[in-house]
Amino acid sequence: MAQLWGGRFTGETDELVYAFNQSLPFDRRLFFQDIRGSLAHAEMLKRQGIISAQEGDSIIEGLRAIQNDVLEGKLTVGGNDEDIHSFVEAELIRRIGDPGKMLHTGISRNDQVALDMRLYMRDETDGIRKLLLSLLHTIAAIMEENTETYMPGFTHMQKAQPVTLAHHFGAYFEMFRRDYERLGSVRERMNVCPLGSGALAGTTYPLDRELTANLLEFDRPCDNSMDGVSDRDYVLEILSSLSIIMTHLSRLSEEIIIWNSNEYGFIELSDAYSTGSSIMPQKKNPDIAELIRGKTGRVYAAMNSLFVTMKGLPLAYNKDMQEDKEMTFDAVDTVKGCLKLMEGMLRTSTWNSARMKESATMGFSNATDAADYLVRKGVPFRDAHGIIGRLVLNCISRGCSMDELPLEEYKKESPAFENDIYDAISLSACVSRRTTKGAPGSVGEELELIRKWFIEEE
Ligand code: ARG
């Protein structure tokens, strides 16, 4: 057992207690953040004259050497220390002796862990935003290539009105762009430095909190030391944002699974992104989409778990907060993996435009347009709705599409029908006539805005 405390104790910690309490097996992930925070703290202690220049330099050199050894594989982060902060401090003291004992001046593991986690989550937020941007590029490329790829749009899983693949993916573009921006706003809010909060009530040393905040690229130090050590709102906000990302990925996965079914056949997944069956030789399964859909649960679980952990905690630090790590790390890894795989799966898939067009034609998705045609000829919409409904019935009994129904049949229902009905209900007319902002006929403008947005963002 290797802990930083013990002076006040006469008895040994029970082994089970030590293992239960120990966080090094998982907070070892915060090693680089811990070193970074300690370097900034030592630099500040030195500049403020709280420790001597010599002591400061020796601590800084020692910390850098530890970091190098880990990078070069000469030192493994792990072992019997209680947590990552104890690991670094013990290693430092082992290497440089007494000056190493000065590092913990005016700092507590409570503000240390608050800092490490914030630095870590800030980096991960940036990484996830990059992955979102790359997914957005792939979606925009699908949109650019498919402004004339017609497909049925659905409500209640029933063919509703024709759209294009570009328009359908435009909806996902908007979702993932909101995710990107949502994480951006969380990042702005979380960018305050807890270092210098001490255990909860600051310290009596003349710390320069502005300096450490600056060295660690924060906008400013936090305004209240009790909040500094107990705030995990940013983790909750990030986990909420990650849950929404997973919701979007899961909905898209669900659509890919449906589109990939034999009945639909809209999409062909590349061999690299699908899997086979051990018994049924004909199978090409969308396992990746299913796994993304399936992994959504664990990200929601991480969010729920931390909400429950935090809800009853009095101020300030409580050990419960150690539970903010494992599931959050898992959620971060999961989301990163899912974003990468969704991007690759979409980039390598091909679209069966003939199949999509046939599906849009056969499902009466142009019935609203046929009614609108009558309205343009002076028939009130409610009457037009009834007329087209009867024509749809007629088509169903003949087993044909509206495009294939002879003009005499149209005329039997209304004299307003002329030969131009066929043009009016063609898929290209149905789509290109819908030019209200945001409609499938305006995808060109949406793409224009998207291109500009990429330029501003990058
Ligand atoms: N391992 C702890 C955590 O993750 C670090 C802070 C410990 N502070 C304390 N007073 N025991 O929250």
Boltz pocket constraint, residues with backbone or C-beta under 6 A from the ligand:
constraints:
  - pocket:
      binder: B
      contacts: [[A, 21], [A, 23], [A, 27], [A, 82], [A, 83], [A, 109], [A, 110], [A, 113], [A, 317], [A, 318], [A, 319], [A, 321], [A, 322], [A, 323]]
      max_distance: 6.0
